[in-house]
Amino acid sequence: MQHYNPLIDDEVKEAFGIPDSWKLRAQMDFGSIEAPADEKEFMSDEDRFKVLK
């Protein structure tokens, strides 16, 4: 599930017959893996989160 890009709302509504009263919020991507994903670098939890007590 991915956040939805509102830039294509009109085209998606027209292509799939979606009523104007509906709000498009997310999309589910389908397909095949064309290439392996690259390695990701992650921030440490200490830098990413702040706990206040």
C-alpha positions in Angstrom: 0.0 0.0 0.0 1.3 3.4 -0.9 0.2 7.0 -0.3 -1.8 8.2 -3.3 -0.5 11.0 -5.6 -3.4 13.4 -6.2 -1.9 14.7 -9.4 -3.5 11.8 -11.3 -6.9 11.8 -9.6 -8.9 12.9 -12.7 -7.2 10.4 -15.0 -7.7 7.5 -12.5 -11.4 8.5 -11.9 -12.0 8.6 -15.6 -10.1 5.3 -16.4 -11.9 3.3 -13.7 -15.3 5.1 -13.5 -14.8 6.3 -10.0 -17.4 8.7 -8.7 -16.3 12.3 -7.9 -17.7 11.8 -4.4 -14.9 9.3 -3.6 -11.6 10.4 -2.3 -8.5 8.5 -3.5 -6.2 7.9 -0.5 -3.8 5.1 -1.3 -2.9 2.7 -4.1 -1.9 -1.0 -4.1 0.9 -1.7 -6.7 0.9 -5.0 -8.5 3.6 -6.3 -10.8 6.8 -8.3 -10.9 10.2 -7.7 -9.5 12.3 -6.6 -12.5 15.5 -6.1 -10.6 16.6 -6.7 -7.0 16.3 -3.8 -4.6 19.4 -1.8 -3.7 20.7 -1.8 -0.2 19.1 0.8 2.1 20.8 2.9 4.7 18.8 3.5 7.9 19.2 6.2 10.6 19.8 4.9 14.0 16.8 4.8 16.3 18.6 7.3 18.6 18.7 9.9 15.8 15.3 9.1 14.4 13.2 9.1 17.6 13.0 11.3 20.6 11.5 10.0 23.8 10.3 12.6 26.3 9.4 11.5 29.8 
